[in-house]
Amino acid sequence: MPNGSPETIVTVLRSAQSAVPDPRLEATLEGFRREWLGIGRRRYPALGADIEDAVQGALLKLVSPDKLAHLKDPARVAPWARSIFVNEVIDLVRDLKRRQSRRAELGGVDEHHEDVLRERVPSLEPTPEEAAMRRQRLAVIARCVGQLEVARLRFVDDLPEKEIAERLQLTRDGVAGQLKRIRKALRTALGEEE
């Protein structure tokens, strides 16, 4: 507990929000800090260095005008301040438990959470099924593009079937068959009879 009467301590704490805080403010806050660190290390040793976070949060609340407005009896400043610290510790413990439960959701206690996350991230490499489907799609596209090239050379460039076969390294019968299928598809698309 900081030095001074309870009324003086409350006055010093209220000065934190003024343009010129009381010169005793730093020493007053340090008194609370030392007391709370002692309590925290004795009662909550499992928190380790996290107890510093609880102390810091409680000190910020201690000088908050909203919190100070709830203090009706300055003589009760010590238990009031201690309750702020204890509530801050409870909030910290609750947050730590939430974080641990999130880690537990990712994997077991013995599992490293980064490894679990890496396992759940989709691979950039395709699965064997995806690779097979991709090869099938590429084959279909290659056939379509090949037919388009045959059609372009015959109907746009007006090349004979023999020259088309030589350029595309196909047989003449292969070119003729593709042209026949293309003509049939065009007639069907245009609604013409055979």
C-alpha positions as CSV (number, residue, x, y, z in Angstrom):
1,M,0.0,0.0,0.0
2,P,1.4,3.4,-0.9
3,N,2.2,5.9,1.8
4,G,-0.3,8.6,2.9
5,S,-3.8,8.8,4.1
6,P,-6.6,7.2,2.0
7,E,-8.0,10.7,1.2
8,T,-4.6,11.8,-0.1
9,I,-4.1,8.6,-2.1
10,V,-7.5,9.2,-3.8
11,T,-6.6,12.8,-4.5
12,V,-3.3,11.8,-6.1
13,L,-5.0,9.1,-8.2
14,R,-7.6,11.6,-9.5
15,S,-4.8,14.0,-10.5
16,A,-3.6,11.5,-13.1
17,Q,-6.1,12.8,-15.6
18,S,-5.3,16.5,-15.0
19,A,-3.0,18.6,-17.1
20,V,-0.5,18.7,-14.2
21,P,-0.6,15.4,-12.2
22,D,0.4,15.4,-8.6
23,P,4.1,14.8,-8.2
24,R,3.4,11.9,-5.8
25,L,1.5,10.0,-8.5
26,E,4.4,7.9,-9.7
27,A,5.4,6.9,-6.1
28,T,1.7,6.1,-5.3
29,L,1.3,3.9,-8.4
30,E,4.7,2.2,-7.6
31,G,3.4,1.4,-4.1
32,F,0.3,-0.4,-5.6
33,R,2.5,-2.1,-8.2
34,R,4.9,-3.6,-5.5
35,E,2.0,-4.8,-3.4
36,W,0.2,-6.4,-6.3
37,L,3.3,-8.1,-7.6
38,G,3.9,-9.6,-4.2
39,I,0.3,-10.8,-4.0
40,G,0.4,-12.1,-7.6
41,R,3.6,-14.0,-7.2
42,R,2.4,-15.7,-4.0
43,R,-1.1,-16.5,-5.0
44,Y,-0.8,-17.0,-8.7
45,P,2.7,-18.4,-9.3
46,A,1.5,-20.3,-12.4
47,L,1.0,-17.0,-14.2
48,G,4.7,-16.3,-14.2
49,A,5.6,-13.1,-16.1
50,D,1.9,-12.7,-17.2
51,I,1.2,-11.3,-13.7
52,E,3.0,-8.1,-14.9
53,D,0.2,-7.7,-17.5
54,A,-2.5,-8.0,-14.8
55,V,-0.7,-5.4,-12.7
56,Q,-0.3,-3.0,-15.6
57,G,-4.0,-3.3,-16.6
58,A,-5.1,-2.8,-13.0
59,L,-2.9,0.3,-12.7
60,L,-4.5,1.8,-15.8
61,K,-8.0,1.1,-14.3
62,L,-6.9,2.5,-10.9
63,V,-6.5,6.0,-12.4
64,S,-9.5,5.8,-14.7
65,P,-12.1,8.5,-13.9
66,D,-14.9,6.0,-14.4
67,K,-13.5,3.6,-11.8
68,L,-12.6,6.4,-9.4
69,A,-16.2,7.6,-9.6
70,H,-17.4,4.3,-8.1
71,L,-15.2,4.8,-5.1
72,K,-17.7,6.3,-2.6
73,D,-15.6,6.1,0.6
74,P,-11.9,7.1,0.3
75,A,-11.2,5.2,3.5
76,R,-11.8,2.0,1.4
77,V,-9.3,2.8,-1.3
78,A,-7.0,-0.1,-0.4
79,P,-9.6,-3.0,-0.7
80,W,-11.2,-1.2,-3.6
81,A,-7.8,-1.1,-5.5
82,R,-7.0,-4.7,-4.5
83,S,-10.4,-5.8,-6.0
84,I,-9.5,-4.1,-9.3
85,F,-6.2,-6.0,-9.3
86,V,-7.9,-9.4,-8.5
87,N,-10.5,-8.8,-11.2
88,E,-7.8,-8.1,-13.7
89,V,-6.0,-11.4,-12.7
90,I,-9.3,-13.3,-13.2
91,D,-9.7,-11.7,-16.6
92,L,-6.1,-12.7,-17.5
93,V,-6.6,-16.3,-16.4
94,R,-9.9,-16.5,-18.4
95,D,-8.1,-15.2,-21.5
96,L,-5.2,-17.6,-21.1
97,K,-7.7,-20.5,-20.7
98,R,-9.5,-19.4,-23.9
99,R,-6.2,-19.3,-25.8
100,Q,-5.3,-22.8,-24.5
101,S,-8.7,-24.2,-25.5
102,R,-8.2,-22.8,-29.0
103,R,-4.8,-24.5,-29.2
104,A,-6.5,-27.7,-27.9
105,E,-9.0,-27.5,-30.7
106,L,-6.2,-27.4,-33.2
107,G,-4.6,-30.5,-31.9
108,G,-3.7,-32.5,-28.8
109,V,-1.7,-31.2,-25.9
110,D,1.5,-32.8,-27.2
111,E,1.0,-31.6,-30.7
112,H,2.7,-28.4,-31.8
113,H,-0.1,-26.0,-33.1
114,E,1.9,-24.8,-36.1
115,D,2.3,-28.4,-37.3
116,V,-1.4,-29.0,-36.9
117,L,-2.1,-25.8,-38.9
118,R,0.3,-26.9,-41.6
119,E,-1.4,-30.2,-42.0
120,R,-4.8,-28.5,-42.4
121,V,-3.7,-26.0,-45.0
122,P,-4.4,-27.4,-48.5
123,S,-1.4,-28.5,-50.5
124,L,-0.4,-26.6,-53.6
125,E,0.3,-29.9,-55.3
126,P,-2.8,-31.6,-56.9
127,T,-4.0,-34.9,-55.6
128,P,-3.6,-37.9,-58.0
129,E,-7.3,-37.6,-58.9
130,E,-7.0,-33.9,-59.6
131,A,-3.9,-34.5,-61.8
132,A,-5.8,-37.2,-63.8
133,M,-8.8,-34.9,-64.3
134,R,-6.5,-32.1,-65.4
135,R,-4.8,-34.4,-68.0
136,Q,-8.2,-35.4,-69.3
137,R,-9.3,-31.8,-69.7
138,L,-6.1,-30.9,-71.4
139,A,-6.6,-33.8,-73.9
140,V,-10.1,-32.6,-74.7
141,I,-8.9,-29.1,-75.1
142,A,-6.0,-30.2,-77.4
143,R,-8.5,-32.2,-79.6
144,C,-10.8,-29.1,-79.8
145,V,-7.9,-26.8,-80.6
146,G,-6.6,-29.2,-83.2
147,Q,-9.9,-29.3,-84.9
148,L,-10.1,-25.5,-84.8
149,E,-6.7,-25.3,-86.4
150,V,-7.7,-27.8,-89.1
151,A,-10.9,-25.7,-89.7
152,R,-8.9,-22.4,-89.8
153,L,-6.4,-23.8,-92.3
154,R,-9.2,-25.2,-94.5
155,F,-11.9,-22.6,-94.4
156,V,-10.0,-19.4,-93.7
157,D,-6.6,-20.0,-95.3
158,D,-8.2,-22.2,-98.0
159,L,-5.4,-24.8,-97.9
160,P,-6.0,-28.3,-99.4
161,E,-6.3,-31.3,-97.1
162,K,-2.9,-32.7,-98.2
163,E,-1.1,-29.5,-97.1
164,I,-3.0,-29.3,-93.8
165,A,-2.0,-32.9,-93.1
166,E,1.7,-32.0,-93.7
167,R,1.6,-28.9,-91.6
168,L,-0.1,-30.5,-88.6
169,Q,1.7,-33.9,-89.0
170,L,-1.6,-35.7,-89.5
171,T,-2.7,-38.2,-92.1
172,R,-4.8,-37.0,-94.9
173,D,-7.7,-39.3,-93.8
174,G,-7.4,-37.8,-90.3
175,V,-7.8,-34.3,-91.7
176,A,-10.7,-35.4,-93.8
177,G,-12.4,-37.0,-90.9
178,Q,-12.0,-33.9,-88.7
179,L,-13.4,-31.7,-91.5
180,K,-16.4,-34.0,-91.9
181,R,-17.2,-33.8,-88.2
182,I,-16.7,-30.0,-88.2
183,R,-19.1,-29.7,-91.2
184,K,-21.7,-31.9,-89.5
185,A,-21.4,-30.0,-86.2
186,L,-21.8,-26.7,-88.2
187,R,-24.9,-27.9,-90.0
188,T,-26.4,-29.1,-86.8
189,A,-25.7,-25.8,-85.1
190,L,-27.2,-23.9,-88.0
191,G,-30.2,-26.1,-88.1
192,E,-29.6,-27.3,-91.7
193,E,-30.5,-30.8,-92.9
194,E,-27.8,-33.2,-94.0
